[in-house]
Structures are given as C-alpha cells and as structure tokens.
Amino acid sequence: MTRWTGDKSTKGKTPRRPPLKKTSHTQKDPVGVYCRIRPLGATDEECCIEMISSTTIQLHAPDGIKANRNGEYKETQYSFKKVFGIQTSQIELFEDVAKPLVDDLIHCKNGLLFTYGVTGSGKTFTMTGSPGEGGLLPRSLDMLFNSIGPLQAKRFVFRTDDKNGMEIQGQVDALLERQKRESNQQSTVPKTPSSKQKPDPEFADMISPEEACKCEGVDEDSCYSVFVSYIEIYNNYIYDLLEDTPIDPIRPKPPQSKILREDQNHNMYVSGCTEVEVKSTVEAFEVFWRGQKKRRIADTQLNRESSRSHSVFIVKLAQAPLDADGDHILQDKNQVTVSQLCLVDLAGSERTSRTKAEGSRLREAGNINQSLMTLRTCIEVLRENQMCGTNRMVPYRDSKVTHLFKNYFDGEGKVRMVVCVNPKADDYEETMLVMRFAELTQEVEVARPVDRPICSLAAGGDTGTRPSETSCHDLLDSLPALPACELVDPTDEQILPRLIEVLERRHRIRQMITEQYTRTANTLKSMLQEFDGHLMAKENFIHEQRGKLGEKDKIMFNQKNEMDRLEKKSKMLEYKIDILQKTTNIYEGDKRSLQQELESREQRLQRELSERKRMEARMQGMVSDTKHQWEKECERRVNAKQLEMQNKLWVKDEKLKQLKAIVSESNNNKPQRNSREKDQPRVPEKRSRSPLPVSCYTRSLPLFLPLTTGTPIRPHHRRSHSAGGQRWVDHKPLSNLDLDTVMQPIIPNAIKVSAASEKALSKSHKYVLTHQELASDGEIQTKLIKTCSTRGGGQAVQFTDIETLRQECPTVSSRKRRSSGDGPGQHDGNKMDWNDRENRVSCPHYCPSLIHFGWSKTAIRFCHDTCS
C-alpha cells in the first residue's frame, strides 16, 4: 500500500531496505488488503474519510485535532487493492474478496479471510450480514454447496480422526453410524435439519436466488464432504461454540477452554473441537447461528452489540477420488485431500477513555487490544525479515490468534484482510492506527501454496473423460494369433486362405496402430511445438521483466536514498515539532495561569470599584448632611454675631449719649460760665438709631430652654434707701429678643423705657440695662447691668451688679459653672470668671454703660477703685 501526505514530513517510519534482495525460487503473493467504508450514522456528523478512486482513500484531520496537534496531521492518502464505498453491496464485496478463496478451497487450497477495524466499524455486518443482505460467510457457504451439491458423499463416509486428519469408512459402516446417530438424536435432542427439510425463512432470505453463484471446473471424478467448526478466542482462551454441554440448573459449569496442537504436517489445530458435517447452506448457517448465540457480546458506549471476543468459523472440505466404476470412493487414506477456509471476525480495538469500560469490560478490552497488538508485531517482524533479509523469530505464541494462523503466514494458503472503517470524525485517531497496520500488512508476502493434484482413476460415470478410440495396448492385445498349422503344399487351399486372412487382419491392425501412433506423434509434436512457443514467449517475457526489474531496482535504490534523506529530515522535523509542542504547552500553561490571575484581579477590582462607589455615595450623603448642618450653624452664628455687634454698637452709642448728657448737665450746674459758652447756642441732642431688627433665624431660636440666673452680688445699700421707696429705670432696647422663658426679671415700680432719657433718669434712683449677647457656646445670654445714681446727677454713679440669664439645651452638655474660688488662670485666653464680683464690675468690656454715658477711662478706673 502506498501513502502520500499533504505535508513534507510523514508520521510513519519506513524501515530500511537492503540494496540486494535474496532471490528465492518460491513464488510469493502479497497479502490482499481491501478497505470498506461504512455509512455515517447521522447525516449531520463530520466525515474524515474521502474516497479518491477505486483503490485510494484520503483522511482529513478534524479541526479540533489540527488545533491540538499544531497541524501535525494533514490530508493523508492510502492505497489498497480495492476500496469499497458506502454504496457497495454485499454481492460486489463477495465477488472480489471471498469468491477466489472459495474457488481455491474447491481446488484443494487453504485460505484465511479476516475483518479488522475499530469497534463499530461494520466488521460483523461484513462477515455475517443481515436478512436480505447476506455477508461473506453465508455467500461462501452458498457458493460451495452450489458447486459440489450433486457430488457430495453420504453422511459419515468421511470421518475426522481428532488429529486434524480425515478417514474414509465403508458404505456399511457409514450406514450403521448414521442409524446410530439418528437414534441418539431422537432420544436426546431434536434431529439435525437436513437439506430436504423446509429451510428457515430467515436463513433463506440471506441470499436471493438471483445472486447465487457456483465455481467452474469442479472435478466430477471426486466425492466431497463439508465439515464446519466454530470457536471463539475470549481473554486469550479458546472456547468451542458448538460443544453440547449438559445443562445443570443447580450448578452450571463454565465452558472448558481448548488447547492448540500441531499435527503431523506441522499445522496448528484446536484439539477436541466439535466438527459438524453439513450438507446444505441452510444447515451450515443454522450450525453457525447456534454457535453465534453463545458468542460473547456486550453493550458499550460506542457499540450496542460490541463483540468481546475473536470468532473463527472454519470450513473444511474433504475430497477423495472415485474408483474406476465411479460408484464408490477409493478406500485409500492417502488419496484424501483436506482443504480449509477460515473466516475470522476480529473484535474491534477500542480506547477505554471513550468506552468508559469498567470491571470485566475493561479486562476484555485489554485482552482484545493485546491480541491485536501481537498480530501487528508479527506482521512487522515478517515484513522486516522479508525486506531486510533478517531472521528474527516471529512471536506467534504470544497470542492464540497468531498462534492458530501461523501456517497461513508461513505459506499454507492465501491471506485476505478486509479493513472496515467508520468515516466519522470521532474515530479519526483509531482509524489512523488501522491504516498504518493495513499499510504494514500489505507489504508482507506469503508463499504461494503448491497445487496438490488428486490421483484419480478414470471414473466410469464420467464418459467425457474416456478416450473415444481404442488405445494402443488394446489394439496390440486384439492382434489375432497365427494359426497353428503346417504348410506342406504351396497350393494348399485350406491353410493358405486362413493364414492370408489372419495376416491381413494383423496388417490392418498394424496399419491402425501405425496411424494412431502417427496421429499421436503429430499431436505430441504439435503440443511440444506449442509448448516450445509458450516457453519462448515466457523466456522473452521473463527477459523483459528482468530488464524492467533492473530498472525498478535502480529506481528503488534512488528512492531508498531519497527516503533516507526524507527520514532524516522527518526526524529533524519531528524533533522540532516536539520542542515546539513542549514550548506551546508551557506557553499555554502560562497563558492559563495569567488569565486566571487577570480574572481574579478583575474581580477584585470590580469589588473595590463597587465598594468605592458605595463609599462615595455614603460620603457624599454624609458631606451633604454635614454641609447642610454647618450651613445652618454658620448662618445661626453669623446672625447671632451680627445681633451681638449691633447690640454692642447701640449700647455704646446710648451710653455715650447718656454720659454726654450727664456731663453736660453737670457742667450746667456749675455756678459760672464763660461768656463765650453763654453766647454759643445750645445744640439739641441727637439720639442714636436703634439697632436693626434681628434676622428671622435669630428670632426662631428655641425658647423652651431653661433660664439660669447668675449669682447676684449684693452691695451695701444706704439705710435711707432701704425703706422701699426706690424707683428703677428698666431700659430694654427694641432689638432685644423675647425668649418666652418661664423665668422673667420683674422690677416693681420701674419706669420702662426703650431708650435712656434725662427725664426718666431724673425721676429714678437706680438704672438697669437689659443687654443680650451671644455666649461662647453659641446660645443667647441676657445680662442685667445695674447702676446706682442720685437724682441730682453728676458723677456720683455706681455700678452695683451684673446678672446673667442664660438658656441651656438638654441635649448638649452644658458647661460647668466655675466656682468663685477658681482663678482666672484656669480658663482659656484672658476670659474671667463672672461669678467674681470684682471682675464683673471692674471689666470695662462688660461695663458698656460707662462708655455709653461718656465717661473717660480715668473715670472708669476711679469707679473701679471705688467699687473695690
């Protein structure tokens, strides 16, 4: 088989061939390898096999394998003796493959036909077939019985001797044995069907009458008998499928395995195997079907009815010549010739990774693959021995399959193999291995078997084979003898005529013998001349073939050199491919790890981004809330500060005006005036503007807080004023807020004014100013500034007390009032404790009335010294 690849580098390796091949006088024929493609199971399945011609197929690697193998597998072509496509019928396959083997079987030659392929490739269908589409086995049986049907011997005339030989019984012994066997079958099992019984419709439909065929040139001077046996090789053990074992329902016995033996002619056979004599196609196929029911099959993921063993159906044909009368067989064991045809259905190779086999199925698959591997090893060793001239031992004994058929590979018959392939893409790798095995097998040559002629006598029943004329020996025997007489007289009328008659008869017979001899000599001469012509033609043909062979040897030598170069290049490319494959695997591993790391980082980044978005949203909410609160707080503080500053400004203005008024009044009370002052006109006093109204935010301050009153400092009052006839001027500016507190300062007999005036001050003894300002904690506090004055005016004014009214919110921790014993150094900045009387009175910042009344700083210091 020749293989071409689409790539320069090929996967398979071709062993070296010697430049000079040893010549051998034994003629050899290569093993005939055929290929059959089964149809796809579904129309949408991917196909990886294409039929190029009647002898060539092409394999296309599926896309997945191209990607995984880095384009290692390209389109590969394989050549066979013949390729049968999906449209090939069973009869067409039989005509080209099995029919020549049946013809050789009838002409005393052995044959071996086996099917090979992966599981589910159609091997069993090719060998057995189905109703209406009989396979190779039923068609071979049909052709055999159609050819020797009227020439078969009666039952038990031929008998096996249990040593792979055949014996001949007499007619009486054969009749007795038939009667005995029939009586035993009637008492034990149903009678074996004969050719006269009505055939089973299922068997009869295997082959239609139009497809029946027969062999030409059958020797009609011989008598024939057919024996069949059926065995299986399961887990490298041989079992007889036709053995009748007693059925014990209590203790069923497992079948006993058989052993292989070697007969006197060094041929291998199964010892103790059941051989059944059959007389028709239906009977033979029924025997086959009886053994087929015992064959081990199982359901796998790749094949619903997967064969778990190798099956071997052996057809033996025994023939012996007839006697001279053509009525009886010659009772000579040496004249019996036995030929056999083995039809083998090998179990399919399978990968456990695809079949998911476990337990016994896994063990069966291992033994099947091991036996097929041994078969391949034997083929490789045979090929190496023939190509390289080596003498390596072929390991036939490593497997029962190869051990049983070793004689066929050693030259005891023709070998044919049908490679069954499934074109679906899932079986691509297994199909590649099958193609390589077929490639090796086709290069193995098997010695051509020697014809074994049968020495038969001229049978009386065959008139066509006897000569039409009398032989020379018969003519010589028919010569008349000379009469015993004594001739005395030359004129004797009695003796002379008889003698002349006898001599004439002898002369005529001699002439006939001469003519017959001449004709025979001429015939022989013409035959010799014809043979010489044929011999010359053969010699010329041989000479031409030798010339062509020399040219072929040169071509082969050149091709060998080219193949060596390509092998070296292929090895280098394979080495580079291995390095690239390893590098690719490393890069793919790095790529997968980097992808995983990138995915993990992307997930972590997504989580961080989502967390950041949530934090941003939460912080924006908090910032907006805080901003809103601070805006409110700042607005409140600004408004309070504005109010405080306005109050301070207004109080200063009022006090300044009052002081100016007091000073001017005191100046008016002086006894003398300057003339210039008298002449000057008196300018009316200008009253200061009241402070602006506070903002709405200031007026909306909470008024439900409790009012706290600072501890008053009671000065020493004069006894004249203790009677209770004192009047107060209650000065409340219009800018003060009404806090609506529960506790309010109430002064009886008070003159309430919003602006200080000389008239009011002249009518009162004491003056109190209600002043509001913003405390350090942001709350509004009210201060009552008290003074003592006389109705006479002047500078006899004394600030006696400052009372502080303050509100506190219960939700805010109020500041603890500092005790009177705390020094001013315990507080922040230059702030003082207003619980101290001296500090409250002496601080010019909290005595705005002095400034309001227009007092100078010297007067304020004097007031401070007087109060202290």
C-alpha positions, 0 to 999 in steps of 0.5 A: 500500500502506498501513502502520500501526505499533504505535508513534507514530513510523514508520521510513519517510519519506513524501515530500511531496505537492503540494496540486494534482495535474496532471490528465492525460487518460491513464488510469493503473493502479497497479502490482499488488503481491501478497505470498506467504508461504512455509512455515517450514522447521522447525516449531520456528523463530520466525515474524515474519510474521502474516497479518491478512486477505486483503490485510494482513500484520503483522511482529513484531520478534524479541526479540533485535532489540527488545533491540538496537534499544531497541524501535525496531521494533514490530508493523508492518502492510502492505497489498497487493492480495492476500496469499497464505498458506502454504496457497495453491496454485499454481492460486489464485496463477495465477488472480489474478496471471498469468491477466489478463496472459495474457488481455491478451497474447491481446488484443494487450497487453504485460505484465511479471510479476516475483518479488522477495524475499530469497534463499530466499524461494520466488521460483523455486518461484513462477515455475517450480514443481515436478512436480505443482505447476506455477508461473506460467510453465508455467500461462501457457504452458498457458493460451495454447496452450489458447486459440489451439491450433486457430488457430495458423499453420504453422511459419515463416509468421511470421518475426522480422526481428532488429529486434524486428519480425515478417514474414509469408512465403508458404505456399511459402516457409514450406514450403521453410524448414521442409524446410530446417530439418528437414534441418539438424536431422537432420544436426546435432542431434536434431529439435525435439519437436513437439506430436504427439510423446509429451510428457515425463512430467515436463513433463506432470505440471506441470499436471493436466488438471483445472486447465487453463484457456483465455481467452474471446473469442479472435478466430477471424478471426486466425492466431497464432504463439508465439515464446519467448526466454530470457536471463539478466542475470549481473554486469550482462551479458546472456547468451542461454540458448538460443544453440547454441554449438559445443562445443570440448573443447580450448578452450571459449569463454565465452558472448558477452554481448548488447547492448540496442537500441531499435527503431523504436517506441522499445522496448528489445530484446536484439539477436541473441537466439535466438527459438524458435517453439513450438507446444505447452506441452510444447515451450515448457517443454522450450525453457525447461528447456534454457535453465534448465540453463545458468542460473547457480546456486550453493550458499550458506549460506542457499540450496542452489540460490541463483540468481546471476543475473536470468532473463527468459523472454519470450513473444511472440505474433504475430497477423495477420488472415485474408483474406476466404476465411479460408484464408490470412493477409493478406500485409500487414506492417502488419496484424501485431500483436506482443504480449509477456509477460515473466516475470522471476525476480529473484535474491534480495538477500542480506547477505554477513555471513550468506552468508559469500560469498567470491571470485566469490560475493561479486562476484555478490552485489554485482552482484545487490544493485546491480541491485536497488538501481537498480530501487528508485531508479527506482521512487522517482524515478517515484513522486516525479515522479508525486506531486510533479509533478517531472521528474527523469530516471529512471536506467534505464541504470544497470542492464540490468534497468531498462534492458530494462523501461523501456517497461513503466514508461513505459506499454507494458503492465501491471506485476505484482510478486509479493513472496515472503517467508520468515516466519522470524525470521532474515530479519526485517531483509531482509524489512523492506527488501522491504516498504518497496520493495513499499510504494514500488512500489505507489504508482507508476502506469503508463499504461494501454496503448491497445487496438490493434484488428486490421483484419480482413476478414470471414473466410469460415470464420467464418459467425457473423460474416456478416450473415444478410440481404442488405445494402443495396448488394446489394439496390440492385445486384439492382434489375432494369433497365427494359426497353428498349422503346417504348410506342406503344399504351396497350393494348399487351399485350406491353410493358405486362405486362413493364414492370408486372412489372419495376416491381413487382419494383423496388417490392418491392425498394424496399419491402425496402430501405425496411424494412431501412433502417427496421429499421436506423434503429430499431436505430441509434436504439435503440443511440444511445438506449442509448448516450445512457443509458450516457453519462448514467449515466457523466456522473452517475457521473463527477459523483459521483466528482468530488464524492467526489474533492473530498472525498478531496482535502480529506481528503488535504490534512488528512492531508498536514498531519497527516503533516507534523506526524507527520514532524516529530515522527518526526524529533524522535523519531528524533533522540532515539532516536539520542542515546539509542542513542549514550548506551546504547552508551557506557553499555554500553561502560562497563558492559563495561569495569567488569565486566571490571575487577570480574572481574579484581579478583575474581580477584585477590582470590580469589588473595590470599584463597587465598594468605592462607589458605595463609599462615595455615595455614603460620603457624599450623603454624609458631606451633604448632611454635614454641609447642610448642618454647618450651613445652618450653624454658620448662618445661626452664628453669623446672625447671632454675631451680627445681633451681638455687634449691633447690640454692642454698637447701640449700647455704646452709642446710648451710653455715650449719649447718656454720659454726654448728657450727664456731663453736660448737665453737670457742667450746667450746674456749675455756678459760672460760665464763660461768656463765650459758652453763654453766647454759643447756642445750645445744640439739641441732642441727637439720639442714636438709631436703634439697632436693626431688627434681628434676622428671622433665624435669630428670632426662631431660636428655641425658647423652651430652654431653661433660664439660669440666673447668675449669682447676684452680688449684693452691695451695701445699700444706704439705710435711707434707701432701704425703706422701699421707696426706690424707683428703677429705670428698666431700659430694654432696647427694641432689638432685644429678643423675647425668649418666652422663658418661664423665668422673667426679671420683674422690677416693681415700680420701674419706669420702662423705657426703650431708650435712656432719657434725662427725664426718666433718669431724673425721676429714678434712683437706680438704672438697669440695662437689659443687654443680650449677647451671644455666649461662647457656646453659641446660645443667647445670654441676657445680662442685667447691668445695674447702676446706682445714681442720685437724682441730682446727677453728676458723677456720683454713679455706681455700678452695683451688679451684673446678672446673667440669664442664660438658656441651656439645651438638654441635649448638649452638655452644658458647661460647668459653672466655675466656682468663685474660688477658681482663678482666672488662670484656669480658663482659656485666653484672658476670659474671667470668671463672672461669678467674681464680683470684682471682675464683673464690675471692674471689666470695662468690656462688660461695663458698656454703660460707662462708655455709653454715658461718656465717661473717660477711662480715668473715670472708669478706673476711679469707679473701679477703685471705688467699687473695690 
